[in-house]
Amino acid sequence: MSERTLEVRLRDEADTLRPETLRVRDLADIATLVEQTVVEAVGGDLEPADDGAVLVSLTAIEEGSARLVLSLAATAAVAVADIKRAVSEGTYSKLPVKCQRKLAELSQRLAGKGWQAELSGVSPGRVVISAAHPVPAPDRKTARSKTTIYGVCVRVGGETPKASIRLLTTGKQLTIDLTEDLARELGNRLYDLVGIEGMATVEASTWEMIAFRGASLTPYRGKNADPLAATLKVARESGDVWSGVDPVEYIRGLREEADGT
């Protein structure tokens, strides 16, 4: 077996799994989770290497058994060896957090189907992921700090006040908790660019914001505010996040989205 080949054999309790008895979707689901696990182990970059090699590619499904044969780029092969070692030794904390999370998701998916996966190749020996040998989800360590978020308010309301803010820094939509007073203020600011001061909860390992509780609005002038000036202000406070972004085009895009054009 090549040092850059990973074999993933799927089994059920009776060892009756065969490609012809499985749905394509189920096989694709497992293959995708394996790929995502490897991708996160090498830093989340799915782009081909400089030599054009794909990070993880499916080269065969062995006849007579539910065995997937995957070809790996050099960096992916190193990552798979680390993953196999972590599974063998139970030292999952040595893996990147996002990699362990995907591996735990794969473990849960297999357990839900009553399957197990045997991983072999790349390094000596094989390891098993199953209900009897599960991969735990990583401990989620969080940190909290006061911060200000900037974005477009696209929704506000609910019995427990919440708002959806499309963040200027990432373009992603974040649902935040609010006080009733702040919810009333934001109710008059739909599709406005707003700044909200409050308490952020972030994942300590990645500094990804996972929750935010708004306390007050920054002193923007609502619909009379100059969106270009506000965007430039946010850009200055966000370092190089906005490098290469035309603020005029960005505001135009937000307006078109709000108008449904």
Secondary structure as GFF3:
##gff-version 3
##sequence-region A 1 261
A	DSSP	beta_strand	5	12	.	.	.	ID=ss1
A	DSSP	three_ten_helix	19	21	.	.	.	ID=ss2
A	DSSP	alpha_helix	24	41	.	.	.	ID=ss3
A	DSSP	beta_strand	56	62	.	.	.	ID=ss4
A	DSSP	beta_strand	67	72	.	.	.	ID=ss5
A	DSSP	alpha_helix	74	89	.	.	.	ID=ss6
A	DSSP	three_ten_helix	92	94	.	.	.	ID=ss7
A	DSSP	alpha_helix	97	113	.	.	.	ID=ss8
A	DSSP	beta_strand	115	120	.	.	.	ID=ss9
A	DSSP	beta_strand	126	129	.	.	.	ID=ss10
A	DSSP	beta_strand	142	157	.	.	.	ID=ss11
A	DSSP	beta_strand	162	167	.	.	.	ID=ss12
A	DSSP	beta_strand	173	177	.	.	.	ID=ss13
A	DSSP	alpha_helix	180	187	.	.	.	ID=ss14
A	DSSP	beta_strand	193	203	.	.	.	ID=ss15
A	DSSP	beta_strand	209	217	.	.	.	ID=ss16
A	DSSP	three_ten_helix	222	224	.	.	.	ID=ss17
A	DSSP	alpha_helix	227	237	.	.	.	ID=ss18
A	DSSP	three_ten_helix	239	242	.	.	.	ID=ss19
A	DSSP	alpha_helix	247	259	.	.	.	ID=ss20
###
